[in-house]
Amino acid sequence: MKGDRVEIVIDIGTGVQTFEIEASKSGRRVEVTTSRGVVEVAEVTRTGKPVRSGRFMADRVVALVEHPAEQPPSRRRPGRAPRGQSALL
């Protein structure tokens, strides 16, 4: 979903370095996969085609933080209480 992002903190020996991969357009998402000592973070389209990706050695990853996109406030219309139930307010 647009706005989803993943922040990766890597140990570079003399300190840490932060990388960020974000779903930049509508319909894209960020996927994280781990296999054989490699962490891969990729922005993919609806069809699964990777647009941007980063590969990191798993033993160098200090932190991997997923930040989901903020949901817009719901547009719930005020209405009647369901039959047989009284309103709470």
PyRosetta script that sets phi, psi and omega in degrees:
from pyrosetta import init, pose_from_sequence

init()
pose = pose_from_sequence("MKGDRVEIVIDIGTGVQTFEIEASKSGRRVEVTTSRGVVEVAEVTRTGKPVRSGRFMADRVVALVEHPAEQPPSRRRPGRAPRGQSALL")
pose.set_psi(1, 141.3)
pose.set_omega(1, -179.5)
pose.set_phi(2, -56.5)
pose.set_psi(2, 132.0)
pose.set_omega(2, -179.6)
pose.set_phi(3, 101.7)
pose.set_psi(3, -18.4)
pose.set_omega(3, 175.0)
pose.set_phi(4, -63.6)
pose.set_psi(4, 140.0)
pose.set_omega(4, 176.6)
pose.set_phi(5, -147.6)
pose.set_psi(5, 155.5)
pose.set_omega(5, 178.3)
pose.set_phi(6, -125.8)
pose.set_psi(6, 131.3)
pose.set_omega(6, 179.8)
pose.set_phi(7, -109.6)
pose.set_psi(7, 127.4)
pose.set_omega(7, -177.9)
pose.set_phi(8, -119.2)
pose.set_psi(8, 127.0)
pose.set_omega(8, 178.2)
pose.set_phi(9, -109.3)
pose.set_psi(9, 122.7)
pose.set_omega(9, -174.5)
pose.set_phi(10, -115.9)
pose.set_psi(10, 137.9)
pose.set_omega(10, 174.1)
pose.set_phi(11, -80.1)
pose.set_psi(11, 119.8)
pose.set_omega(11, -179.3)
pose.set_phi(12, -107.9)
pose.set_psi(12, 14.3)
pose.set_omega(12, 177.7)
pose.set_phi(13, 96.5)
pose.set_psi(13, -52.2)
pose.set_omega(13, -179.5)
pose.set_phi(14, -99.2)
pose.set_psi(14, 3.5)
pose.set_omega(14, -177.9)
pose.set_phi(15, 165.4)
pose.set_psi(15, -151.7)
pose.set_omega(15, 177.5)
pose.set_phi(16, -127.3)
pose.set_psi(16, 155.8)
pose.set_omega(16, 177.1)
pose.set_phi(17, -130.5)
pose.set_psi(17, 140.6)
pose.set_omega(17, -177.2)
pose.set_phi(18, -108.7)
pose.set_psi(18, 133.3)
pose.set_omega(18, 175.1)
pose.set_phi(19, -119.6)
pose.set_psi(19, 150.8)
pose.set_omega(19, -179.2)
pose.set_phi(20, -137.9)
pose.set_psi(20, 130.1)
pose.set_omega(20, 176.1)
pose.set_phi(21, -121.9)
pose.set_psi(21, 128.0)
pose.set_omega(21, -173.5)
pose.set_phi(22, -127.1)
pose.set_psi(22, 144.9)
pose.set_omega(22, 172.9)
pose.set_phi(23, -76.4)
pose.set_psi(23, 103.9)
pose.set_omega(23, -168.8)
pose.set_phi(24, -87.0)
pose.set_psi(24, -19.6)
pose.set_omega(24, -178.7)
pose.set_phi(25, -127.2)
pose.set_psi(25, 160.8)
pose.set_omega(25, 179.0)
pose.set_phi(26, -62.1)
pose.set_psi(26, 137.2)
pose.set_omega(26, 179.3)
pose.set_phi(27, 91.1)
pose.set_psi(27, -7.5)
pose.set_omega(27, 178.0)
pose.set_phi(28, -96.6)
pose.set_psi(28, 157.1)
pose.set_omega(28, 179.5)
pose.set_phi(29, -141.1)
pose.set_psi(29, 167.4)
pose.set_omega(29, 179.3)
pose.set_phi(30, -112.8)
pose.set_psi(30, 128.1)
pose.set_omega(30, 179.5)
pose.set_phi(31, -116.8)
pose.set_psi(31, 140.9)
pose.set_omega(31, 177.9)
pose.set_phi(32, -118.8)
pose.set_psi(32, 126.5)
pose.set_omega(32, 176.6)
pose.set_phi(33, -129.2)
pose.set_psi(33, 146.1)
pose.set_omega(33, 178.5)
pose.set_phi(34, -129.7)
pose.set_psi(34, 125.6)
pose.set_omega(34, 176.7)
pose.set_phi(35, -158.4)
pose.set_psi(35, 139.2)
pose.set_omega(35, 175.3)
pose.set_phi(36, 50.3)
pose.set_psi(36, 42.2)
pose.set_omega(36, 175.8)
pose.set_phi(37, 78.9)
pose.set_psi(37, 13.5)
pose.set_omega(37, 179.8)
pose.set_phi(38, -126.4)
pose.set_psi(38, 131.5)
pose.set_omega(38, 174.8)
pose.set_phi(39, -104.6)
pose.set_psi(39, 124.7)
pose.set_omega(39, 179.2)
pose.set_phi(40, -117.8)
pose.set_psi(40, 129.1)
pose.set_omega(40, 177.6)
pose.set_phi(41, -118.2)
pose.set_psi(41, 124.1)
pose.set_omega(41, -174.9)
pose.set_phi(42, -135.7)
pose.set_psi(42, 140.3)
pose.set_omega(42, 169.7)
pose.set_phi(43, -90.5)
pose.set_psi(43, 123.3)
pose.set_omega(43, -176.7)
pose.set_phi(44, -123.7)
pose.set_psi(44, 153.8)
pose.set_omega(44, 177.7)
pose.set_phi(45, -81.7)
pose.set_psi(45, -179.6)
pose.set_omega(45, 178.6)
pose.set_phi(46, -59.4)
pose.set_psi(46, -33.0)
pose.set_omega(46, -177.8)
pose.set_phi(47, -84.8)
pose.set_psi(47, -4.9)
pose.set_omega(47, 178.2)
pose.set_phi(48, 95.2)
pose.set_psi(48, 5.3)
pose.set_omega(48, 179.2)
pose.set_phi(49, -78.1)
pose.set_psi(49, 123.8)
pose.set_omega(49, -180.0)
pose.set_phi(50, -69.6)
pose.set_psi(50, 135.2)
pose.set_omega(50, 178.8)
pose.set_phi(51, -101.1)
pose.set_psi(51, -44.2)
pose.set_omega(51, -178.3)
pose.set_phi(52, -144.5)
pose.set_psi(52, 140.1)
pose.set_omega(52, -179.7)
pose.set_phi(53, -149.4)
pose.set_psi(53, 161.6)
pose.set_omega(53, 176.4)
pose.set_phi(54, -140.7)
pose.set_psi(54, 137.6)
pose.set_omega(54, 178.0)
pose.set_phi(55, -117.8)
pose.set_psi(55, 134.8)
pose.set_omega(55, -176.6)
pose.set_phi(56, -135.3)
pose.set_psi(56, 143.3)
pose.set_omega(56, 175.4)
pose.set_phi(57, -69.2)
pose.set_psi(57, 129.1)
pose.set_omega(57, -174.2)
pose.set_phi(58, -61.0)
pose.set_psi(58, -34.0)
pose.set_omega(58, -179.1)
pose.set_phi(59, -73.6)
pose.set_psi(59, -11.4)
pose.set_omega(59, 177.0)
pose.set_phi(60, -96.4)
pose.set_psi(60, -12.2)
pose.set_omega(60, -178.2)
pose.set_phi(61, -76.1)
pose.set_psi(61, 119.9)
pose.set_omega(61, 178.4)
pose.set_phi(62, -87.7)
pose.set_psi(62, -43.8)
pose.set_omega(62, -179.2)
pose.set_phi(63, -151.1)
pose.set_psi(63, 147.3)
pose.set_omega(63, 175.5)
pose.set_phi(64, -135.0)
pose.set_psi(64, 112.4)
pose.set_omega(64, -173.4)
pose.set_phi(65, -117.7)
pose.set_psi(65, 124.4)
pose.set_omega(65, 177.7)
pose.set_phi(66, -97.3)
pose.set_psi(66, 128.4)
pose.set_omega(66, 178.5)
pose.set_phi(67, -114.8)
pose.set_psi(67, 103.8)
pose.set_omega(67, 178.4)
pose.set_phi(68, -70.9)
pose.set_psi(68, 153.6)
pose.set_omega(68, 178.0)
pose.set_phi(69, -66.2)
pose.set_psi(69, 147.2)
pose.set_omega(69, 178.0)
pose.set_phi(70, -74.1)
pose.set_psi(70, 134.1)
pose.set_omega(70, 178.8)
pose.set_phi(71, -78.0)
pose.set_psi(71, 135.9)
pose.set_omega(71, 175.5)
pose.set_phi(72, -67.1)
pose.set_psi(72, 151.4)
pose.set_omega(72, -179.8)
pose.set_phi(73, -60.7)
pose.set_psi(73, 140.2)
pose.set_omega(73, -177.6)
pose.set_phi(74, -70.0)
pose.set_psi(74, 147.1)
pose.set_omega(74, -180.0)
pose.set_phi(75, -102.1)
pose.set_psi(75, 62.5)
pose.set_omega(75, -178.2)
pose.set_phi(76, -80.6)
pose.set_psi(76, 125.9)
pose.set_omega(76, -179.6)
pose.set_phi(77, -81.6)
pose.set_psi(77, 138.1)
pose.set_omega(77, 175.2)
pose.set_phi(78, -67.8)
pose.set_psi(78, 139.4)
pose.set_omega(78, -178.6)
pose.set_phi(79, -148.8)
pose.set_psi(79, -169.1)
pose.set_omega(79, 179.7)
pose.set_phi(80, -77.1)
pose.set_psi(80, 156.1)
pose.set_omega(80, 172.5)
pose.set_phi(81, -72.8)
pose.set_psi(81, 146.2)
pose.set_omega(81, 177.9)
pose.set_phi(82, -57.3)
pose.set_psi(82, 152.8)
pose.set_omega(82, -178.7)
pose.set_phi(83, -58.0)
pose.set_psi(83, 138.4)
pose.set_omega(83, 177.3)
pose.set_phi(84, 85.0)
pose.set_psi(84, -1.7)
pose.set_omega(84, 178.7)
pose.set_phi(85, -125.9)
pose.set_psi(85, 140.2)
pose.set_omega(85, 178.0)
pose.set_phi(86, -90.1)
pose.set_psi(86, 156.4)
pose.set_omega(86, 178.8)
pose.set_phi(87, -70.1)
pose.set_psi(87, 148.7)
pose.set_omega(87, -179.4)
pose.set_phi(88, -77.0)
pose.set_psi(88, -25.5)
pose.set_omega(88, -178.4)
pose.set_phi(89, -106.9)
pose.dump_pdb("model.pdb")
